[in-house]
Amino acid sequence: MDQADHQKQQLIRWIQAEVARSLGRRYAVKLELLDAASLRDLQRLLRDLDHEKQMAVRNARLFPWQ
C-alpha cells in the first residue's frame, strides 16, 4: 500500500467514525469510490456541520428567548 492509499484509508476511517459519533449509527456508503479530494471535502463538510451545531447550541443557551 503506498502513501496515497494509506492516507485515503485514514480519511475513510475518520469519516466513518465521525458519522457514527455524530449520528449514533453507521451508514453503508462506499467511501472507497471517492477520490482523496472528495473525501477531504466531505471531511471538511462534517467538521463545518459540527461547528454549526455547536454554535447553535451555544446561542440557544446564551439567548433562550430568541
N, C-alpha and C positions, 0 to 999 in steps of 0.2 A: 504494500500500500504506500503510495507516495504521499508527500506532504499535503498536496491539494485535496486528495481523498480523505486524509486524516482530518483536516480542518472542516471539510464538508460533513463528515460523520459527527464531529463535535458540535457543529451548528444544529444538525438534526436532533441530536440528543438533548441539547439545550432547549430547542423549540418544543420538543415533546414533553420535557419536564415542566417547562413554563406553562404550557397549555394545561397539563394535568394539575399543576399547582393552582392556577388561576380559576379553572373551571371545575375542578374536582372530578374530572373524568378524562378518559383518553378517546381520541378520535382516530379512525383508520384513514388518515391522509397519507398518501405516498409521497413523502417529502423527498425521497431519493430521486424523484423525477425532475425536481427543480435544480437549476444551476446554482452555483455558490452565490452569485449576485442576488438572485431572487430570495435565497434563504436569508441572506443578510438583511434584505429589505423586510422580510417577514419578521425577523428578529427585532428590527427597529420598530416595526408596527406594534408588536407585542409590548415592547418597552414603553412606547408612547401611550398606548391604551392603559397600561398600568399606571403611568404617571397621571393621566387624565382622571382615572378612577380615584387615585389618592388625593388629587386636588379637589375633586367634587366632594369627597368625604370631609376633607378639611374645611372647605367652605360651608358645608352643611352644619358642621359643628360650630364654626365661628359665627355664622349668620342663620340661625334656625328659623327666623321669621321670614326669610326670603324664599 
